Amino acid sequence: MRIASIFLAVWLFMLPTATVWAAFPDKPIRVLVGFTPGGGTDALARLVSAKLSERWGHSMLVENRPGADGDIALEALMRAAPDGYTLVFATNALTIAPAQRKVSYDPVKTFTPISLAAYSPGLLVIRQSLPVNNVKELIAYAKAKPGQLNFGSTGVGTTPYLQMALLMKLTDTSMVSVPFKGTPIAAMVAGDIDLGFSAVPASLPMVKAGKLKALGVAARARSTQLPDVPTMTEAGFPGNEASTWYAWLAPGGTAKDIVSKLYTDFTWSMKDPVLAPRIADLGFVPFLSTPEELLDILKSDTARWADLMKTIVVQ
């Protein structure tokens, strides 16, 4: 009789969690994206959201909150209830921001990590008319013309800027930064700027069309979309690895059972045999992580970028 009572007590203790697991979600989930519609981050978020909507029978409503390199969406997430019905599709920009300006959040402590979704290796691209064809020629050209080449980025402290800053530091070269509110790819195609690092999805169409030249991939492995383009290490410049990653975050304090349900279903969606190739076609590399692994990445990246920002000269 006593044993039966113990089993009954355990069952009653587990019942709320089991009920939440079975019922969640029972209404649409709002997905905050801190960048403009039509960009790579937005496209990736919408692809995965559509697949999850099929699984749940409830929509994932993507809501664009562009501005401040994703901070506006993150601040909206901070104000949301920790019930799993508001998420943010974030980039590694949130680990860079504290190193360059005052922000209202702590990348490690403020949010509840769910999972990585994918990463996009940085791609070093140059205007078609620049008379170089590989990274070594580019660096030689930059050394011969100090301060005459200019590079575009989405602003000081963003991943493309830091990739260029790191390259200049490693090669002892000097180039001029030209900040843009959005991607500088169009300006590079027009010949208004000389070069820059870009996420593969943003520059891939122009590279394939022959309007830009791709010189190197800032990652450990080559891009499957551009298999003939060497990594920066293969090109002779190791230490320039810096990819943009994309991840799902919930408000701080979100219950563990909801996080587990979200993580399980995000994992299911990313392993879909139809979805994965579509993500790759956009230039992204599907890459999953557990909530605990994502937390470790938030910690290590925040420390890494803080250290780098101390050593570079902001232009």
KEKE-3310 file (N, C-alpha, C; in steps of 0.2 Angstrom, whole numbers, plus 5000, padded with zeros to 4 digits):
npx = (5004:5010:5020:5012:5007:5018:5021:5010:5011:5023:5019:5009:5017:5024:5014:5010:5021:5021:5009:5011:5021:5013:5003:5009:5015:4999:4994:4998:5016:5027:5040:5054:5064:5079:5082:5080:5066:5068:5082:5096:5096:5082:5076:5081:5076:5062:5061:5063:5054:5042:5042:5041:5028:5020:5022:5017:5004:5001:5004:5020:5024:5033:5041:5048:5060:5070:5086:5099:5108:5102:5098:5086:5076:5080:5079:5065:5062:5066:5056:5045:5034:5040:5035:5037:5031:5035:5049:5066:5076:5092:5108:5126:5129:5125:5134:5145:5141:5142:5155:5158:5149:5137:5125:5108:5107:5114:5123:5125:5118:5105:5096:5087:5094:5091:5094:5107:5105:5111:5126:5135:5149:5161:5165:5178:5177:5179:5178:5175:5184:5196:5213:5218:5219:5219:5221:5234:5239:5231:5234:5247:5245:5238:5248:5257:5249:5246:5232:5224:5215:5197:5185:5169:5157:5144:5145:5155:5162:5154:5152:5157:5166:5175:5181:5188:5196:5203:5210:5218:5226:5233:5240:5247:5242:5234:5218:5203:5189:5172:5156:5140:5122:5115:5119:5134:5136:5130:5136:5149:5148:5145:5157:5160:5166:5180:5182:5177:5172:5159:5143:5141:5127:5123:5132:5134:5125:5130:5143:5142:5137:5147:5150:5157:5172:5177:5188:5192:5187:5182:5183:5184:5182:5179:5166:5152:5144:5153:5165:5177:5184:5196:5199:5204:5215:5220:5223:5234:5233:5231:5221:5210:5197:5180:5164:5147:5134:5118:5104:5091:5083:5075:5065:5073:5072:5063:5053:5061:5055:5048:5058:5065:5055:5054:5068:5068:5059:5064:5076:5071:5065:5076:5083:5075:5073:5070:5071:5084:5093:5087:5091:5105:5106:5104:5116:5119:5125:5118:5117:5116:5114:5114:5104:5113:5126:5124:5124:5137:5144:5139:5145:5159:5161:5157:5168:5178:5177:5177:5190:5196:5192:5199:5211:5211:5211:5198:5190)
npy = (4994:5006:5007:5009:5021:5029:5029:5035:5048:5052:5051:5061:5072:5073:5076:5089:5094:5084:5088:5101:5098:5091:5099:5111:5120:5129:5139:5152:5156:5169:5176:5185:5195:5203:5210:5217:5213:5200:5199:5188:5182:5184:5176:5163:5162:5162:5150:5139:5142:5140:5126:5122:5126:5118:5106:5109:5114:5126:5143:5151:5166:5178:5192:5207:5217:5227:5235:5243:5233:5221:5223:5229:5220:5210:5218:5219:5205:5204:5210:5202:5189:5174:5162:5154:5158:5169:5171:5174:5176:5175:5183:5181:5194:5198:5194:5202:5215:5220:5223:5234:5244:5252:5241:5234:5222:5206:5195:5181:5180:5185:5179:5164:5151:5141:5133:5132:5136:5137:5141:5154:5156:5169:5178:5183:5196:5205:5220:5218:5224:5226:5224:5210:5193:5184:5181:5183:5192:5202:5207:5211:5221:5230:5233:5240:5251:5259:5263:5267:5258:5254:5247:5239:5238:5233:5241:5248:5236:5226:5209:5208:5219:5216:5205:5211:5220:5211:5204:5215:5217:5205:5205:5217:5228:5243:5249:5258:5260:5259:5262:5255:5255:5244:5229:5230:5226:5230:5242:5238:5230:5241:5247:5257:5254:5244:5231:5218:5209:5197:5189:5173:5170:5183:5188:5178:5177:5188:5184:5172:5177:5183:5196:5200:5196:5182:5178:5171:5161:5163:5152:5136:5126:5124:5133:5124:5130:5137:5129:5130:5141:5145:5142:5155:5151:5141:5150:5156:5163:5160:5160:5169:5165:5168:5166:5169:5165:5158:5158:5152:5160:5162:5171:5176:5165:5156:5141:5125:5113:5118:5124:5112:5105:5115:5114:5100:5100:5110:5103:5092:5099:5104:5093:5088:5081:5089:5102:5104:5104:5116:5126:5125:5129:5143:5147:5144:5134:5121:5119:5111:5113:5109:5117:5119:5118:5129:5139:5139:5143:5156:5161:5160:5167:5180:5183:5182:5192:5203:5203:5205:5217:5226:5227:5232:5246:5257:5263)
npz = (5000:5004:4995:4983:4986:4986:4972:4967:4972:4965:4952:4952:4955:4943:4934:4930:4922:4912:4907:4902:4893:4883:4880:4875:4860:4862:4855:4843:4841:4844:4834:4836:4825:4823:4812:4795:4784:4771:4771:4775:4788:4791:4781:4785:4798:4794:4786:4795:4805:4797:4796:4809:4812:4804:4811:4824:4822:4824:4821:4818:4821:4812:4817:4812:4820:4817:4819:4828:4827:4830:4844:4847:4845:4855:4866:4866:4868:4881:4888:4887:4892:4901:4894:4884:4872:4866:4856:4851:4836:4836:4832:4833:4835:4847:4857:4854:4855:4869:4870:4864:4867:4878:4884:4887:4892:4897:4888:4893:4905:4904:4895:4890:4883:4869:4857:4844:4827:4814:4805:4797:4787:4786:4772:4762:4751:4735:4725:4707:4698:4705:4704:4709:4713:4723:4741:4746:4735:4737:4750:4748:4739:4747:4756:4748:4745:4757:4767:4756:4751:4754:4765:4767:4780:4792:4802:4815:4826:4822:4816:4802:4802:4813:4808:4797:4804:4812:4801:4796:4807:4809:4797:4797:4790:4783:4781:4776:4785:4780:4785:4784:4784:4781:4772:4763:4750:4737:4735:4734:4722:4713:4713:4723:4735:4740:4746:4758:4772:4771:4776:4769:4762:4759:4749:4740:4728:4720:4718:4711:4700:4694:4698:4709:4717:4726:4739:4750:4764:4780:4790:4797:4788:4770:4761:4756:4746:4738:4734:4728:4733:4744:4762:4774:4781:4772:4762:4767:4778:4793:4808:4806:4808:4809:4811:4808:4819:4821:4832:4843:4856:4872:4883:4899:4913:4908:4909:4912:4906:4895:4888:4885:4877:4866:4861:4857:4847:4838:4835:4828:4817:4810:4806:4795:4780:4768:4772:4777:4765:4758:4767:4766:4753:4754:4758:4771:4785:4792:4810:4825:4843:4860:4873:4884:4878:4869:4879:4883:4872:4871:4882:4879:4867:4870:4879:4870:4860:4868:4872:4859:4855:4863:4858:4845:4834:4833:4819)
capx = (5000:5014:5023:5007:5006:5024:5020:5005:5014:5028:5015:5006:5022:5026:5008:5010:5026:5019:5003:5014:5024:5008:4999:5013:5011:4992:4993:5004:5022:5030:5047:5057:5070:5081:5085:5075:5064:5072:5089:5098:5093:5075:5075:5082:5071:5055:5061:5063:5047:5037:5042:5038:5021:5018:5023:5013:4997:5000:5009:5026:5023:5039:5040:5054:5061:5076:5089:5104:5112:5098:5097:5079:5073:5082:5075:5058:5062:5067:5049:5040:5033:5044:5031:5039:5027:5039:5056:5070:5081:5097:5114:5132:5130:5123:5140:5149:5139:5144:5162:5158:5144:5133:5118:5103:5107:5120:5122:5125:5113:5098:5091:5087:5096:5087:5098:5109:5101:5115:5131:5137:5156:5162:5168:5181:5175:5182:5175:5177:5189:5202:5218:5221:5215:5219:5222:5241:5240:5227:5238:5253:5242:5236:5254:5259:5245:5243:5226:5220:5209:5192:5181:5163:5154:5138:5146:5161:5161:5150:5156:5161:5171:5180:5185:5193:5201:5208:5215:5223:5231:5237:5245:5250:5240:5229:5213:5199:5182:5166:5151:5134:5116:5114:5124:5138:5137:5128:5141:5155:5147:5145:5164:5161:5170:5185:5182:5174:5169:5151:5140:5140:5121:5122:5136:5134:5122:5134:5149:5140:5135:5153:5150:5162:5177:5178:5195:5194:5182:5184:5180:5188:5181:5177:5159:5149:5142:5159:5170:5184:5186:5200:5199:5209:5221:5223:5226:5240:5232:5227:5219:5205:5191:5175:5158:5141:5130:5111:5102:5085:5083:5069:5066:5076:5067:5058:5053:5065:5051:5046:5064:5066:5050:5057:5074:5067:5055:5069:5080:5067:5064:5083:5085:5070:5077:5068:5073:5091:5095:5085:5095:5111:5105:5104:5123:5120:5127:5114:5122:5112:5117:5109:5104:5119:5131:5123:5126:5145:5146:5138:5151:5166:5161:5157:5174:5183:5176:5179:5197:5199:5190:5204:5217:5211:5210:5192:5191)
capy = (5000:5012:5008:5012:5028:5033:5029:5040:5054:5053:5052:5068:5077:5073:5077:5096:5094:5080:5091:5106:5096:5089:5105:5117:5126:5128:5145:5155:5158:5175:5175:5192:5195:5210:5213:5218:5207:5198:5197:5181:5181:5184:5170:5157:5161:5160:5143:5135:5143:5137:5119:5121:5128:5112:5101:5111:5116:5133:5147:5154:5173:5181:5199:5210:5222:5229:5241:5243:5227:5216:5225:5231:5213:5208:5222:5216:5199:5205:5212:5197:5184:5168:5156:5151:5160:5174:5169:5178:5172:5180:5181:5182:5201:5200:5193:5207:5222:5223:5225:5241:5250:5250:5237:5233:5214:5202:5189:5175:5179:5188:5175:5157:5148:5135:5129:5135:5134:5137:5147:5157:5158:5175:5177:5189:5198:5211:5222:5214:5227:5226:5220:5205:5187:5179:5184:5186:5197:5208:5210:5214:5227:5234:5236:5245:5257:5260:5268:5268:5253:5255:5241:5241:5233:5235:5246:5246:5231:5220:5203:5209:5224:5213:5201:5215:5222:5205:5203:5220:5216:5199:5207:5224:5233:5248:5250:5263:5258:5263:5259:5255:5253:5237:5226:5235:5222:5233:5247:5235:5229:5247:5250:5262:5252:5239:5224:5217:5202:5196:5182:5169:5171:5190:5189:5172:5178:5192:5180:5167:5181:5186:5203:5201:5190:5179:5176:5167:5159:5164:5147:5130:5122:5128:5133:5120:5133:5139:5124:5132:5146:5142:5145:5160:5147:5138:5155:5158:5168:5157:5164:5174:5162:5171:5165:5172:5160:5160:5154:5153:5162:5163:5176:5173:5162:5151:5134:5119:5109:5122:5124:5105:5104:5119:5111:5094:5101:5113:5098:5088:5102:5105:5086:5087:5080:5094:5108:5105:5107:5123:5130:5125:5133:5150:5148:5143:5127:5119:5117:5111:5113:5109:5123:5119:5120:5136:5144:5139:5147:5163:5163:5160:5172:5186:5184:5182:5198:5208:5203:5208:5225:5229:5227:5235:5253:5259:5269)
capz = (5000:5005:4988:4978:4988:4983:4965:4965:4973:4960:4946:4953:4954:4936:4929:4927:4917:4906:4904:4899:4887:4878:4877:4872:4861:4860:4852:4839:4844:4840:4833:4834:4821:4824:4805:4790:4780:4765:4772:4776:4795:4791:4777:4789:4803:4791:4784:4801:4808:4793:4797:4815:4811:4802:4817:4830:4820:4826:4817:4821:4817:4812:4818:4811:4824:4815:4822:4833:4826:4834:4851:4848:4846:4861:4872:4866:4871:4889:4891:4885:4897:4900:4894:4877:4866:4862:4855:4847:4832:4837:4829:4837:4837:4855:4861:4852:4857:4876:4870:4860:4869:4884:4882:4893:4893:4898:4884:4896:4910:4903:4891:4891:4877:4867:4852:4838:4821:4809:4805:4790:4787:4783:4765:4760:4744:4733:4718:4701:4695:4709:4701:4713:4712:4729:4747:4746:4731:4740:4756:4745:4736:4753:4759:4743:4745:4764:4768:4750:4750:4759:4766:4770:4785:4794:4807:4820:4831:4820:4814:4796:4804:4817:4803:4793:4809:4813:4795:4796:4813:4807:4791:4798:4784:4785:4776:4778:4786:4777:4788:4781:4789:4779:4768:4758:4744:4732:4734:4731:4715:4710:4713:4727:4740:4737:4748:4764:4774:4771:4776:4762:4759:4756:4744:4735:4721:4716:4717:4706:4694:4692:4699:4714:4717:4732:4739:4756:4768:4787:4794:4797:4781:4764:4760:4751:4740:4735:4735:4725:4737:4750:4768:4775:4783:4766:4758:4770:4784:4799:4814:4804:4808:4813:4807:4811:4820:4822:4838:4846:4863:4875:4889:4905:4917:4904:4912:4908:4902:4889:4884:4882:4871:4860:4859:4854:4841:4834:4832:4823:4811:4807:4803:4790:4773:4764:4775:4777:4758:4757:4771:4763:4746:4755:4760:4778:4787:4798:4815:4831:4849:4866:4877:4888:4873:4867:4884:4883:4866:4873:4887:4876:4862:4874:4882:4865:4857:4872:4872:4853:4855:4867:4854:4839:4834:4830:4814)
cpx = (5004:5018:5018:5006:5012:5023:5015:5007:5019:5024:5011:5011:5024:5020:5009:5015:5024:5013:5006:5017:5019:5005:5003:5016:5004:4990:4999:5010:5025:5037:5050:5063:5072:5084:5079:5073:5068:5079:5090:5095:5086:5073:5076:5077:5064:5055:5060:5056:5041:5036:5039:5031:5017:5017:5017:5005:4996:5005:5014:5026:5030:5038:5047:5055:5068:5079:5094:5107:5108:5096:5089:5075:5074:5079:5068:5057:5062:5060:5044:5040:5037:5040:5032:5035:5030:5047:5060:5075:5087:5103:5120:5133:5129:5129:5145:5148:5141:5151:5163:5154:5140:5126:5114:5103:5114:5119:5122:5119:5106:5093:5092:5089:5092:5092:5101:5105:5106:5121:5132:5144:5156:5166:5171:5180:5178:5178:5179:5184:5196:5207:5221:5216:5215:5221:5229:5242:5236:5231:5244:5251:5241:5243:5258:5256:5242:5237:5222:5214:5204:5188:5175:5161:5148:5139:5152:5158:5156:5155:5160:5167:5176:5184:5190:5198:5206:5213:5220:5228:5235:5242:5248:5249:5235:5224:5207:5192:5177:5160:5144:5128:5114:5120:5128:5139:5135:5133:5147:5154:5147:5152:5165:5165:5174:5183:5178:5173:5161:5149:5139:5133:5120:5126:5136:5131:5127:5141:5148:5139:5141:5154:5155:5166:5178:5185:5196:5188:5185:5181:5185:5188:5178:5169:5157:5146:5147:5165:5177:5187:5190:5198:5204:5215:5224:5226:5232:5240:5228:5226:5213:5198:5186:5168:5152:5136:5123:5108:5095:5086:5076:5070:5069:5070:5062:5059:5057:5061:5049:5052:5066:5061:5052:5063:5073:5063:5060:5074:5077:5066:5071:5085:5080:5074:5076:5071:5080:5094:5093:5089:5102:5111:5106:5112:5124:5122:5123:5119:5118:5117:5112:5109:5110:5125:5130:5125:5134:5147:5145:5143:5157:5166:5161:5164:5179:5183:5178:5187:5200:5198:5195:5210:5217:5209:5203:5193:5185)
cpy = (5006:5013:5011:5019:5032:5034:5034:5047:5056:5055:5059:5073:5078:5076:5084:5097:5090:5084:5097:5104:5094:5094:5110:5115:5125:5135:5147:5157:5164:5175:5182:5191:5202:5213:5213:5212:5206:5197:5190:5178:5180:5177:5164:5156:5159:5153:5138:5136:5140:5129:5118:5122:5121:5106:5102:5112:5123:5137:5150:5161:5177:5189:5203:5216:5225:5235:5239:5236:5221:5218:5226:5225:5210:5211:5220:5210:5199:5207:5207:5192:5178:5162:5152:5153:5167:5172:5174:5174:5177:5178:5182:5189:5202:5198:5198:5214:5224:5225:5232:5246:5247:5247:5236:5226:5211:5196:5182:5174:5181:5184:5168:5154:5141:5130:5134:5132:5133:5142:5148:5159:5165:5174:5184:5191:5204:5213:5219:5217:5228:5221:5214:5199:5182:5184:5187:5192:5203:5211:5213:5221:5232:5237:5241:5251:5258:5265:5270:5264:5254:5248:5243:5236:5236:5239:5243:5241:5225:5215:5205:5214:5221:5208:5205:5218:5217:5204:5208:5219:5210:5201:5213:5228:5238:5250:5255:5260:5262:5260:5260:5253:5246:5234:5230:5231:5226:5239:5244:5233:5235:5250:5255:5260:5246:5232:5224:5210:5202:5189:5179:5171:5178:5191:5184:5174:5182:5188:5175:5171:5184:5193:5205:5195:5188:5176:5171:5166:5159:5158:5141:5126:5126:5128:5128:5123:5136:5135:5126:5138:5144:5145:5150:5156:5144:5144:5158:5162:5165:5162:5169:5170:5166:5171:5168:5166:5163:5155:5156:5154:5163:5168:5172:5170:5157:5144:5129:5115:5112:5122:5117:5103:5108:5116:5104:5095:5105:5108:5094:5092:5103:5098:5084:5086:5085:5101:5110:5108:5114:5128:5131:5129:5141:5152:5147:5136:5126:5116:5117:5111:5112:5115:5124:5121:5127:5141:5144:5143:5155:5166:5164:5166:5179:5188:5186:5189:5204:5209:5207:5215:5229:5231:5230:5242:5254:5264:5273)
cpz = (5000:4998:4983:4980:4985:4975:4963:4966:4967:4953:4946:4952:4947:4931:4926:4922:4911:4903:4900:4892:4881:4875:4874:4865:4859:4857:4848:4844:4840:4840:4831:4831:4821:4817:4800:4786:4773:4766:4774:4783:4795:4787:4781:4794:4800:4789:4790:4804:4804:4795:4804:4816:4809:4807:4822:4828:4822:4823:4821:4817:4818:4812:4817:4816:4823:4818:4827:4833:4830:4841:4852:4849:4853:4867:4872:4869:4879:4892:4890:4891:4896:4899:4887:4871:4863:4862:4851:4843:4832:4833:4834:4839:4844:4859:4859:4855:4864:4875:4867:4863:4875:4881:4888:4895:4894:4893:4887:4901:4909:4899:4892:4884:4875:4862:4847:4832:4815:4810:4798:4790:4784:4777:4763:4752:4742:4726:4712:4698:4699:4706:4705:4712:4718:4735:4748:4741:4734:4746:4753:4742:4741:4756:4754:4743:4752:4764:4762:4749:4756:4759:4769:4775:4787:4801:4812:4825:4828:4817:4807:4798:4808:4812:4799:4798:4811:4807:4795:4802:4811:4801:4791:4792:4787:4779:4780:4779:4783:4780:4784:4785:4787:4775:4763:4751:4738:4730:4732:4724:4711:4709:4718:4733:4737:4739:4755:4765:4774:4773:4769:4759:4756:4750:4738:4729:4717:4714:4711:4700:4691:4693:4705:4714:4724:4733:4745:4761:4776:4791:4793:4791:4776:4764:4754:4745:4736:4736:4733:4729:4743:4756:4769:4777:4777:4762:4761:4776:4789:4804:4812:4804:4812:4809:4811:4812:4822:4827:4840:4854:4866:4881:4895:4910:4914:4907:4908:4904:4895:4885:4881:4876:4865:4857:4855:4847:4836:4831:4827:4816:4807:4804:4797:4783:4768:4766:4775:4770:4757:4761:4768:4756:4748:4758:4768:4779:4793:4804:4822:4837:4854:4869:4881:4883:4870:4873:4885:4878:4868:4878:4883:4871:4865:4876:4876:4861:4861:4872:4865:4853:4858:4863:4848:4839:4830:4825:4813)
residu = (MET:ARG:ILE:ALA:SER:ILE:PHE:LEU:ALA:VAL:TRP:LEU:PHE:MET:LEU:PRO:THR:ALA:THR:VAL:TRP:ALA:ALA:PHE:PRO:ASP:LYS:PRO:ILE:ARG:VAL:LEU:VAL:GLY:PHE:THR:PRO:GLY:GLY:GLY:THR:ASP:ALA:LEU:ALA:ARG:LEU:VAL:SER:ALA:LYS:LEU:SER:GLU:ARG:TRP:GLY:HIS:SER:MET:LEU:VAL:GLU:ASN:ARG:PRO:GLY:ALA:ASP:GLY:ASP:ILE:ALA:LEU:GLU:ALA:LEU:MET:ARG:ALA:ALA:PRO:ASP:GLY:TYR:THR:LEU:VAL:PHE:ALA:THR:ASN:ALA:LEU:THR:ILE:ALA:PRO:ALA:GLN:ARG:LYS:VAL:SER:TYR:ASP:PRO:VAL:LYS:THR:PHE:THR:PRO:ILE:SER:LEU:ALA:ALA:TYR:SER:PRO:GLY:LEU:LEU:VAL:ILE:ARG:GLN:SER:LEU:PRO:VAL:ASN:ASN:VAL:LYS:GLU:LEU:ILE:ALA:TYR:ALA:LYS:ALA:LYS:PRO:GLY:GLN:LEU:ASN:PHE:GLY:SER:THR:GLY:VAL:GLY:THR:THR:PRO:TYR:LEU:GLN:MET:ALA:LEU:LEU:MET:LYS:LEU:THR:ASP:THR:SER:MET:VAL:SER:VAL:PRO:PHE:LYS:GLY:THR:PRO:ILE:ALA:ALA:MET:VAL:ALA:GLY:ASP:ILE:ASP:LEU:GLY:PHE:SER:ALA:VAL:PRO:ALA:SER:LEU:PRO:MET:VAL:LYS:ALA:GLY:LYS:LEU:LYS:ALA:LEU:GLY:VAL:ALA:ALA:ARG:ALA:ARG:SER:THR:GLN:LEU:PRO:ASP:VAL:PRO:THR:MET:THR:GLU:ALA:GLY:PHE:PRO:GLY:ASN:GLU:ALA:SER:THR:TRP:TYR:ALA:TRP:LEU:ALA:PRO:GLY:GLY:THR:ALA:LYS:ASP:ILE:VAL:SER:LYS:LEU:TYR:THR:ASP:PHE:THR:TRP:SER:MET:LYS:ASP:PRO:VAL:LEU:ALA:PRO:ARG:ILE:ALA:ASP:LEU:GLY:PHE:VAL:PRO:PHE:LEU:SER:THR:PRO:GLU:GLU:LEU:LEU:ASP:ILE:LEU:LYS:SER:ASP:THR:ALA:ARG:TRP:ALA:ASP:LEU:MET:LYS:THR:ILE:VAL:VAL:GLN)
# end
